[in-house]
């Protein structure tokens, strides 16, 4: 039953993405579905992989590394999407394809210097605290340009775009407000750095995916609607 549920959920999320893209005149191929697999056993990821899912997002480093070891036979694109202490950057630099939550120059510098030479530069997003919430990580919008100017010079990194986790909102029109703000910030960076491939907006989760896609999301981070509600007590 677990296998059937995950596969059905993946198909349902895929259908939601297609429907939303049709409604806002976007190509569904522009959207990468990132399956957020924190707290999930490796077996769940293997089920999703067998159903065609390739991009997985992890929030907790040690848990992610253990899964990577178990699933090393699979060609998974690993994304780190949680907060990261500067003394734990090496594992992300060595074992991930993407890092979504860069919000400090020190972390960026360490990731760059620790990225192995035989690997392509690490794809990164700068995390923006788009609602200025004290409880959230991320750089303030007004400080984004200064950080980006430093990051684009780091040889081990490839700045791809921006990421945000807005405050929860119920109405779709209200959900779109921070997403539109993030899209505007990305456009400003494109104008400042025309030679950079700034093509990524990592935004939108299970409850606000449609609003994010309508506002230009290219990566949506979906956990609950694929794997079900989490039980953090386990």
C-alpha positions as CSV (number, residue, x, y, z in Angstrom):
1,X,0.0,0.0,0.0
2,X,2.8,2.4,0.8
3,X,4.3,2.0,-2.7
4,X,0.9,2.5,-4.4
5,X,0.2,5.6,-2.3
6,X,3.5,7.3,-3.1
7,X,3.1,6.5,-6.8
8,X,-0.4,7.8,-6.8
9,X,0.6,11.0,-5.0
10,X,3.4,11.6,-7.4
11,X,1.1,11.3,-10.4
12,X,-1.4,13.6,-8.7
13,X,1.2,16.3,-8.1
14,X,2.3,15.9,-11.7
15,X,-1.2,16.5,-12.8
16,X,-1.5,19.5,-10.6
17,X,1.6,21.0,-12.2
18,X,0.3,20.4,-15.7
19,X,-3.1,21.9,-14.9
20,X,-1.6,24.9,-13.3
21,X,0.8,25.5,-16.2
22,X,-2.1,25.2,-18.7
23,X,-4.0,27.8,-16.6
24,X,-1.2,30.3,-16.6
25,X,0.2,29.6,-20.1
26,X,3.5,28.0,-19.0
27,X,5.2,24.9,-20.3
28,X,5.2,22.1,-17.6
29,X,8.7,21.2,-18.7
30,X,9.9,24.4,-17.1
31,X,9.0,23.1,-13.6
32,X,11.2,20.7,-11.7
33,X,9.4,18.7,-9.0
34,X,11.7,18.4,-6.0
35,X,10.5,15.6,-3.7
36,X,11.2,16.8,-0.1
37,X,12.2,13.6,1.6
38,X,13.3,14.7,5.0
39,X,12.4,12.2,7.8
40,X,11.5,9.6,5.1
41,X,13.2,6.2,4.9
42,X,15.4,5.4,2.0
43,X,12.8,2.9,0.9
44,X,10.3,5.7,0.2
45,X,12.8,7.4,-2.0
46,X,13.5,4.2,-3.9
47,X,9.8,3.9,-4.6
48,X,9.6,7.4,-5.9
49,X,12.7,6.9,-8.0
50,X,11.2,3.8,-9.6
51,X,8.2,5.9,-10.5
52,X,10.3,8.4,-12.3
53,X,11.3,10.9,-9.7
54,X,14.9,12.1,-9.9
55,X,15.3,15.2,-7.8
56,X,15.1,14.9,-4.0
57,X,15.5,17.6,-1.3
58,X,16.9,17.0,2.2
59,X,17.0,19.3,5.2
60,X,19.1,17.4,7.7
61,X,22.7,16.7,6.6
62,X,23.5,13.5,8.6
63,X,20.2,11.9,7.6
64,X,20.8,12.9,4.0
65,X,24.3,11.4,3.9
66,X,23.0,8.1,5.3
67,X,20.4,7.9,2.6
68,X,23.0,8.7,-0.1
69,X,25.0,5.8,1.1
70,X,22.0,3.4,1.0
71,X,20.9,4.7,-2.4
72,X,24.2,5.1,-4.1
73,X,23.1,2.8,-6.9
74,X,20.5,5.3,-8.1
75,X,21.3,8.4,-10.2
76,X,19.6,10.8,-7.9
77,X,20.0,14.6,-8.1
78,X,20.5,15.6,-4.5
79,X,19.4,19.1,-3.3
80,X,20.2,20.4,0.2
81,X,17.3,22.7,1.3
82,X,17.9,23.1,5.0
83,X,19.9,25.5,7.1
84,X,23.6,24.7,7.1
85,X,26.3,25.6,9.7
86,X,29.5,26.8,8.2
87,X,31.5,24.0,9.8
88,X,29.4,21.4,7.9
89,X,29.7,22.7,4.4
90,X,32.2,20.1,3.1
91,X,29.8,17.3,2.8
92,X,27.3,19.4,0.9
93,X,30.1,20.7,-1.4
94,X,31.2,17.1,-2.1
95,X,28.0,15.2,-2.3
96,X,25.1,17.5,-3.5
97,X,24.2,18.9,-6.9
98,X,22.3,21.8,-5.5
99,X,22.3,24.0,-2.4
100,X,19.2,26.2,-2.0
101,X,19.8,28.0,1.3
102,X,22.9,30.1,0.9
103,X,22.4,33.3,2.9
104,X,25.9,34.1,4.1
105,X,29.2,34.9,2.3
106,X,31.1,32.6,4.7
107,X,29.0,29.6,3.8
108,X,29.4,30.4,0.1
109,X,33.1,30.8,0.3
110,X,33.5,27.5,2.1
111,X,31.3,25.6,-0.4
112,X,33.3,27.0,-3.2
113,X,36.7,26.2,-1.8
114,X,35.5,22.7,-0.8
115,X,33.9,21.8,-4.1
116,X,36.0,19.0,-5.7
117,X,37.7,19.9,-8.9
118,X,36.3,16.9,-10.8
119,X,32.8,18.0,-10.2
120,X,30.9,20.8,-12.0
121,X,30.4,23.9,-9.9
122,X,27.7,23.5,-7.2
123,X,24.4,25.0,-8.2
124,X,23.2,27.4,-5.6
125,X,20.2,29.6,-4.8
126,X,20.4,32.5,-2.4
127,X,17.7,32.2,0.3
128,X,15.8,35.4,0.8
129,X,13.8,36.1,3.9
130,X,11.1,37.6,1.7
131,X,8.6,38.4,4.6
132,X,11.3,39.6,7.0
133,X,10.4,36.9,9.6
134,X,12.6,36.7,12.6
135,X,12.1,32.9,12.8
136,X,13.2,32.3,9.3
137,X,16.7,32.1,7.7
138,X,17.5,34.1,4.7
139,X,19.1,37.3,3.6
140,X,17.1,40.5,3.7
141,X,16.0,41.7,0.3
142,X,17.9,44.9,0.6
143,X,21.2,43.0,1.2
144,X,20.8,40.6,-1.7
145,X,22.7,42.5,-4.3
146,X,25.8,42.8,-2.2
147,X,25.9,39.1,-1.5
148,X,25.2,38.2,-5.1
149,X,28.2,40.3,-6.2
150,X,30.5,38.3,-4.0
151,X,29.0,34.9,-4.9
152,X,29.2,35.2,-8.6
153,X,33.0,35.5,-8.3
154,X,33.4,32.2,-6.5
155,X,34.8,29.6,-8.9
156,X,33.3,26.5,-7.2
157,X,29.7,27.8,-7.3
158,X,27.2,28.5,-10.0
159,X,24.6,31.1,-8.9
160,X,21.3,29.9,-10.4
161,X,18.7,32.0,-8.7
162,X,16.7,32.6,-5.5
163,X,14.8,30.6,-2.9
164,X,12.2,31.6,-0.3
165,X,9.9,30.1,2.3
166,X,7.2,32.8,2.7
167,X,4.9,33.1,5.7
168,X,1.8,30.9,5.4
169,X,-1.2,32.5,3.7
170,X,-4.6,31.0,2.8
171,X,-5.9,32.9,-0.2
172,X,-4.1,32.3,-3.5
173,X,-3.9,36.1,-4.2
174,X,-2.2,36.6,-0.9
175,X,0.2,33.7,-1.5
176,X,1.3,35.3,-4.7
177,X,2.5,38.5,-3.0
178,X,5.8,37.2,-1.8
179,X,6.3,35.0,-4.8
180,X,6.0,38.1,-7.1
181,X,8.4,40.0,-4.9
182,X,11.0,37.2,-5.2
183,X,10.5,37.0,-9.0
184,X,11.1,40.8,-9.1
185,X,14.3,40.4,-7.1
186,X,15.5,37.7,-9.5
187,X,14.8,40.0,-12.5
188,X,16.9,42.7,-10.9
189,X,19.8,40.3,-10.5
190,X,19.5,39.3,-14.2
191,X,19.8,42.9,-15.1
192,X,22.9,43.3,-12.9
193,X,24.5,40.1,-14.0
194,X,23.5,39.5,-17.7
195,X,26.3,36.9,-18.2
196,X,25.0,34.6,-15.3
197,X,22.5,31.9,-15.9
198,X,19.9,33.1,-13.4
199,X,17.1,30.8,-14.3
200,X,15.8,29.5,-11.0
201,X,13.1,30.4,-8.6
202,X,12.9,27.7,-5.9
203,X,9.5,28.5,-4.3
204,X,6.2,26.8,-3.6
205,X,5.3,23.9,-1.4
206,X,2.3,21.6,-1.1
207,X,-0.1,24.3,0.1
208,X,0.9,27.1,-2.3
209,X,2.4,25.4,-5.3
210,X,-0.1,26.7,-7.8
211,X,0.5,30.3,-6.6
212,X,4.2,29.9,-7.0
213,X,4.0,28.4,-10.5
214,X,1.8,31.3,-11.6
215,X,4.4,33.7,-10.4
216,X,7.3,32.0,-12.2
217,X,8.6,29.2,-9.9
218,X,10.9,26.7,-11.7
219,X,11.5,24.4,-8.7
220,X,8.6,23.4,-6.4
221,X,9.5,21.7,-3.2
222,X,6.8,19.1,-2.4
223,X,6.9,16.8,0.6
224,X,3.6,16.2,2.3
225,X,1.6,15.7,-0.9
226,X,4.0,13.0,-2.1
227,X,5.0,11.2,1.1
228,X,2.1,12.1,3.4
229,X,2.1,13.9,6.7
230,X,5.4,13.6,8.7
231,X,5.6,12.1,12.1
232,X,8.5,13.8,13.8
233,X,8.2,11.7,16.9
234,X,9.4,8.6,15.1
